[in-house]
Amino acid sequence: MRGANFVGVHELDQTSQGVAIEIARSLDKDRWFLFAHISK
């Protein structure tokens, strides 16, 4: 998981880190979904 690689995540409290990482995961899933459908 690349979640901790984006800028500033280590400066957040643990709860905010979790939220930020889940948002990043969701965006990765959305990106994959869109690319899968656009490439057809």
Steps between C-alpha positions, in 0.01 A plus 500: 500500500636837403276697740775621726700629203302815435623830641413587857331179614758448775416842642138400565359333808428128472127541431562755226768276349246218479246725330758631253619148415143376445429795270816418303392133471157608378654727238727217383196271461308769311796562270532128425125473432502795261808381310351152467185638341663766286748256346224280355 
